[in-house]
């Protein structure tokens, strides 16, 4: 086999493997659990996840002299009295309780710890793209995609009504992308697609029609990158 033929054969094999993997991904039943390196199912009632600048009251019923108020620092840590630092960002309050207990294990014998969230980042949503007032807005009540667009000044391009993208974080590492056809919703069609906005959601109104997009993308991927991708799954 000549070098040229070997290169052609290798290219054909790679193309076939790529095509098969895409087809297989599309044929996987929805009820199967996702792979560990892929998107995971979202919890029905997820606990609040601690963020930077959140303020917490730590109470020790059996050792009140250790009661303290802490703020999660920009690096994600909290400084504990006589127990060093603990990484708190990304934890739920029950998880932080366990972390604080572990930090004080060398000082207290089986300590009882209560954690109360006294101040936290207010829930928000973001609207970007072809809207009158793009930006971040406080989420004060249950609103839908259509209502959120109205809050952001409406769309500046009437042709954009058929394609609006809603980004919703389903886990620490993955974001779900949902396409919304506002034109149909405003006509009373498929009104169930007018999803309710969740804290941290982002609505994106593209300038041009996008044929392919990814339904699940890593959290680190930007909106422009994933929407311009040629791989749809």
Secondary structure as GFF3:
##gff-version 3
##sequence-region A 1 233
A	DSSP	alpha_helix	3	27	.	.	.	ID=ss1
A	DSSP	beta_strand	55	59	.	.	.	ID=ss2
A	DSSP	three_ten_helix	64	66	.	.	.	ID=ss3
A	DSSP	beta_strand	68	71	.	.	.	ID=ss4
A	DSSP	beta_strand	77	80	.	.	.	ID=ss5
A	DSSP	beta_strand	84	87	.	.	.	ID=ss6
A	DSSP	alpha_helix	93	103	.	.	.	ID=ss7
A	DSSP	beta_strand	114	119	.	.	.	ID=ss8
A	DSSP	beta_strand	124	129	.	.	.	ID=ss9
A	DSSP	beta_strand	135	138	.	.	.	ID=ss10
A	DSSP	alpha_helix	145	151	.	.	.	ID=ss11
A	DSSP	three_ten_helix	158	162	.	.	.	ID=ss12
A	DSSP	beta_strand	164	169	.	.	.	ID=ss13
A	DSSP	beta_strand	174	180	.	.	.	ID=ss14
A	DSSP	alpha_helix	182	186	.	.	.	ID=ss15
A	DSSP	three_ten_helix	191	193	.	.	.	ID=ss16
A	DSSP	beta_strand	202	205	.	.	.	ID=ss17
A	DSSP	beta_strand	216	218	.	.	.	ID=ss18
A	DSSP	alpha_helix	223	227	.	.	.	ID=ss19
###
